[in-house]
Amino acid sequence: MKFEIKDFLDYLLIERGLSINTKKSYENDLKHYSIFLNKEYNIDDVKKIKREHILKYLERLKVRNLSPKTIARKITAIKSFHKYLIISKVTNNNPAERLDMPKIGKNLPQVLSTSEVDRLLDIELKTHADYRNKAMLELLYATGMRVSELINLKTYDVNLTMGFVKCFGKGGKERIIPLVDVAIEALEEYINHHRNFFQKKNVNDYLFLSNRGTKMTRQAFWKILKKIARLKGITKTFSPHTLRHSFATHMLENGADLRSVQELLGHSDISTTQIYTHISKRGINEAYHKYHPRG
């Protein structure tokens, strides 16, 4: 079964153009799925998998008190894998067909107020790392890009003269995002006067480098962001995507149309972007009751 899983993962990367992170997620989910089948039913041949085996596996997941979102992701991986086996003619039987997905309530993303964003971005600039961190956060809030997109940027993806950045989103889709002046200034300062400090012996084209001169990782970025938020006294529940959520919400609150925000965020489906309209409306409702004379 491990060979079929490997072929499927290669198919996701090459044929479907899915991201490395999505591939890793599928790989991990299918690994646990195959271990269960082998341990409980001594199954290593995909042709021997029956619907009842999959249902037993899903029961096991529910006992572990996993969230509906996590279970839904695992079901998606299993359904996609068995669909691939049909497409690739490994088998003509799909035991994962019509599996029920758990109901998932949509949680509204946590966003910062504009004053909280201002506090977060008001970094005291003393060290090379301060200038790098300032450039990263300014760019993130200016563009709404994903953290994975930010850390994968190369120096030649940024055109400060024309005022735009080119990034590659999910599935390798390219998009061009304009930059506001404050982000351009922060990037110019970092690139022209501070990036070389991190370069050291590890010469590479990544825009944002770690203290060791290597590509900035998601974990390192998250550590930096948490530290800055703590220093600024921001106590809201935080995530690496908080600035992305804040960008989208503030754009809509200031009058941007939904389709433009969708393009800027790189969402393939506008319904994904629509969740931010609920946050924006919530803010309007709160402001109405707070500031109306009879509220």
WOWOMO-V304796 format. One record per residue. N is the residue number from 1. SS is DSSP state (@ for helix, = for strand, . for the rest). NEAR is the number of other ideal C-beta (glycine too) atoms within 12 Angstrom. Layout:
n & ss & near
N & SS & NEAR
N & SS & NEAR
//
This chain:
n & ss & near
1 & . & 29
2 & @ & 19
3 & @ & 16
4 & @ & 28
5 & @ & 33
6 & @ & 20
7 & @ & 23
8 & @ & 38
9 & @ & 30
10 & @ & 19
11 & @ & 24
12 & @ & 31
13 & @ & 22
14 & @ & 14
15 & . & 16
16 & . & 21
17 & . & 19
18 & . & 27
19 & . & 23
20 & @ & 20
21 & @ & 22
22 & @ & 25
23 & @ & 28
24 & @ & 19
25 & @ & 22
26 & @ & 34
27 & @ & 25
28 & @ & 20
29 & @ & 32
30 & @ & 39
31 & @ & 24
32 & @ & 25
33 & @ & 42
34 & @ & 32
35 & @ & 20
36 & @ & 28
37 & @ & 31
38 & @ & 21
39 & @ & 16
40 & @ & 18
41 & @ & 21
42 & . & 13
43 & . & 24
44 & . & 18
45 & . & 20
46 & @ & 35
47 & @ & 19
48 & @ & 17
49 & . & 35
50 & . & 22
51 & @ & 20
52 & @ & 17
53 & @ & 28
54 & @ & 34
55 & @ & 21
56 & @ & 22
57 & @ & 37
58 & @ & 30
59 & @ & 16
60 & @ & 22
61 & @ & 27
62 & @ & 18
63 & @ & 11
64 & . & 15
65 & . & 10
66 & . & 21
67 & . & 17
68 & @ & 21
69 & @ & 17
70 & @ & 22
71 & @ & 28
72 & @ & 23
73 & @ & 26
74 & @ & 35
75 & @ & 33
76 & @ & 27
77 & @ & 37
78 & @ & 40
79 & @ & 30
80 & @ & 32
81 & @ & 40
82 & @ & 36
83 & @ & 25
84 & @ & 30
85 & @ & 31
86 & @ & 22
87 & @ & 19
88 & . & 19
89 & . & 12
90 & . & 24
91 & . & 23
92 & . & 14
93 & . & 18
94 & . & 25
95 & . & 31
96 & . & 34
97 & . & 19
98 & . & 14
99 & . & 25
100 & . & 16
101 & . & 18
102 & . & 20
103 & . & 11
104 & . & 15
105 & . & 11
106 & . & 15
107 & . & 15
108 & . & 20
109 & . & 30
110 & . & 24
111 & . & 35
112 & . & 36
113 & . & 21
114 & @ & 19
115 & @ & 15
116 & @ & 26
117 & @ & 30
118 & @ & 19
119 & @ & 22
120 & @ & 34
121 & @ & 35
122 & . & 22
123 & . & 29
124 & . & 15
125 & . & 21
126 & . & 11
127 & . & 16
128 & @ & 25
129 & @ & 29
130 & @ & 26
131 & @ & 30
132 & @ & 40
133 & @ & 41
134 & @ & 34
135 & @ & 43
136 & @ & 43
137 & @ & 43
138 & @ & 37
139 & @ & 46
140 & @ & 44
141 & @ & 38
142 & @ & 36
143 & @ & 41
144 & . & 44
145 & . & 40
146 & . & 35
147 & @ & 34
148 & @ & 29
149 & @ & 38
150 & @ & 46
151 & @ & 34
152 & . & 30
153 & . & 35
154 & = & 22
155 & @ & 23
156 & @ & 13
157 & @ & 30
158 & = & 36
159 & = & 21
160 & . & 27
161 & . & 10
162 & . & 13
163 & . & 21
164 & = & 24
165 & = & 37
166 & = & 26
167 & = & 33
168 & = & 26
169 & . & 33
170 & @ & 28
171 & @ & 22
172 & @ & 19
173 & . & 20
174 & = & 17
175 & = & 27
176 & = & 22
177 & = & 38
178 & = & 23
179 & . & 33
180 & . & 24
181 & @ & 14
182 & @ & 22
183 & @ & 34
184 & @ & 27
185 & @ & 23
186 & @ & 35
187 & @ & 40
188 & @ & 25
189 & @ & 24
190 & @ & 36
191 & @ & 31
192 & @ & 17
193 & @ & 19
194 & . & 28
195 & @ & 31
196 & @ & 17
197 & @ & 21
198 & @ & 32
199 & @ & 25
200 & . & 16
201 & . & 10
202 & . & 15
203 & . & 14
204 & . & 22
205 & . & 17
206 & = & 27
207 & . & 33
208 & . & 45
209 & = & 37
210 & . & 29
211 & . & 21
212 & . & 17
213 & . & 21
214 & . & 19
215 & = & 25
216 & . & 35
217 & . & 22
218 & @ & 25
219 & @ & 16
220 & @ & 27
221 & @ & 34
222 & @ & 24
223 & @ & 20
224 & @ & 33
225 & @ & 35
226 & @ & 22
227 & @ & 20
228 & @ & 32
229 & @ & 30
230 & @ & 16
231 & @ & 17
232 & . & 24
233 & . & 13
234 & . & 28
235 & . & 13
236 & . & 21
237 & . & 16
238 & . & 26
239 & . & 23
240 & . & 30
241 & . & 30
242 & @ & 32
243 & @ & 40
244 & @ & 41
245 & @ & 37
246 & @ & 37
247 & @ & 39
248 & @ & 41
249 & @ & 38
250 & @ & 31
251 & @ & 34
252 & @ & 33
253 & @ & 24
254 & . & 15
255 & . & 11
256 & . & 23
257 & . & 15
258 & @ & 25
259 & @ & 15
260 & @ & 20
261 & @ & 34
262 & @ & 27
263 & @ & 24
264 & @ & 34
265 & @ & 38
266 & . & 32
267 & . & 27
268 & . & 16
269 & . & 13
270 & @ & 19
271 & @ & 14
272 & @ & 21
273 & @ & 33
274 & @ & 22
275 & @ & 28
276 & @ & 35
277 & @ & 25
278 & @ & 23
279 & @ & 31
280 & @ & 30
281 & @ & 18
282 & @ & 21
283 & @ & 26
284 & @ & 18
285 & @ & 15
286 & @ & 16
287 & @ & 15
288 & @ & 14
289 & @ & 13
290 & @ & 12
291 & @ & 12
292 & . & 11
293 & . & 7
294 & . & 7
295 & . & 10
//
